Amino acid sequence: MLSLVITIARTVRSQLASFFGNLIIVFPLSFSLAALYQITTGELLVDAKTANKILVGQHPLLSFSILYACITGFFLFMSGIIAGYIENGINYGE
């Protein structure tokens, strides 16, 4: 039981580190790259009309985004199961 608790704690800590790493690194970096593009070219990366089209296209209730997220999550889950099965077969198999 104790080993399960330790595994869950390590998994949660790893997932939180990944989440906050994305917030701290990825968002400011992408924002900085867009600002650098605007400074060097003098044009916006995406104009207002295109930005609005992108936002409408990704609306969770008016597009298929939730369906695509579910499909992606399912296949990520299955790939984890398959990878774990293969790794266990390599480590503990004949």
C-alpha positions as CSV (number, residue, x, y, z in Angstrom):
1,M,0.0,0.0,0.0
2,L,2.8,2.4,0.9
3,S,4.5,1.8,-2.5
4,L,1.2,2.7,-4.3
5,V,1.0,6.0,-2.3
6,I,4.6,6.8,-3.2
7,T,4.0,6.1,-6.9
8,I,0.9,8.2,-6.9
9,A,2.7,11.1,-5.1
10,R,5.6,10.9,-7.6
11,T,3.2,10.8,-10.6
12,V,1.3,13.8,-9.3
13,R,4.5,15.7,-8.7
14,S,5.8,14.9,-12.2
15,Q,2.5,16.0,-13.8
16,L,2.4,19.3,-11.8
17,A,6.0,20.0,-12.8
18,S,5.1,19.5,-16.4
19,F,2.1,21.7,-16.2
20,F,3.8,24.5,-14.5
21,G,6.8,24.1,-16.8
22,N,4.5,24.7,-19.7
23,L,3.1,27.8,-18.1
24,I,6.4,29.2,-17.1
25,I,8.4,28.4,-20.3
26,V,6.1,27.7,-23.3
27,F,3.7,30.6,-23.0
28,P,6.2,33.4,-22.4
29,L,8.5,31.9,-25.1
30,S,5.7,31.8,-27.7
31,F,4.6,35.3,-26.8
32,S,8.2,36.6,-27.1
33,L,8.6,34.9,-30.5
34,A,5.4,36.6,-31.7
35,A,6.6,40.0,-30.4
36,L,10.0,39.5,-32.0
37,Y,8.3,38.7,-35.3
38,Q,6.3,41.9,-35.1
39,I,9.3,44.0,-34.2
40,T,11.5,42.6,-37.0
41,T,8.8,42.6,-39.8
42,G,6.5,45.4,-38.6
43,E,3.5,43.2,-39.1
44,L,1.4,41.2,-36.7
45,L,1.8,37.4,-36.8
46,V,-1.9,37.0,-37.3
47,D,-4.3,39.9,-38.2
48,A,-7.6,40.4,-36.3
49,K,-9.8,38.7,-38.8
50,T,-7.7,35.6,-39.0
51,A,-7.3,35.5,-35.2
52,N,-11.1,35.6,-34.8
53,K,-11.5,32.8,-37.4
54,I,-9.0,30.7,-35.4
55,L,-10.8,31.3,-32.1
56,V,-14.2,30.5,-33.6
57,G,-12.7,27.4,-35.2
58,Q,-11.5,26.2,-31.8
59,H,-14.6,27.0,-29.8
60,P,-15.3,23.9,-27.6
61,L,-19.0,23.9,-28.1
62,L,-19.2,25.1,-31.7
63,S,-16.5,22.8,-33.2
64,F,-15.3,19.3,-32.9
65,S,-12.5,20.2,-30.5
66,I,-13.9,18.2,-27.6
67,L,-14.3,15.1,-29.8
68,Y,-10.8,15.5,-31.1
69,A,-9.5,15.9,-27.6
70,C,-11.3,12.7,-26.5
71,I,-9.9,10.8,-29.5
72,T,-6.4,12.1,-28.7
73,G,-6.7,11.2,-25.0
74,F,-7.9,7.7,-25.9
75,F,-5.0,7.0,-28.2
76,L,-2.5,8.5,-25.7
77,F,-4.0,6.2,-23.0
78,M,-3.7,3.2,-25.3
79,S,-0.1,4.0,-26.3
80,G,0.8,4.2,-22.6
81,I,-0.9,0.8,-21.9
82,I,0.9,-0.8,-24.9
83,A,4.3,0.8,-24.0
84,G,3.9,-0.5,-20.4
85,Y,2.9,-3.9,-21.6
86,I,6.0,-4.1,-23.8
87,E,8.3,-2.7,-21.2
88,N,7.0,-5.2,-18.6
89,G,7.5,-8.0,-21.2
90,I,11.1,-6.9,-21.7
91,N,11.8,-6.6,-18.0
92,Y,9.9,-9.6,-16.7
93,G,9.3,-11.8,-19.7
94,E,11.0,-15.0,-20.8
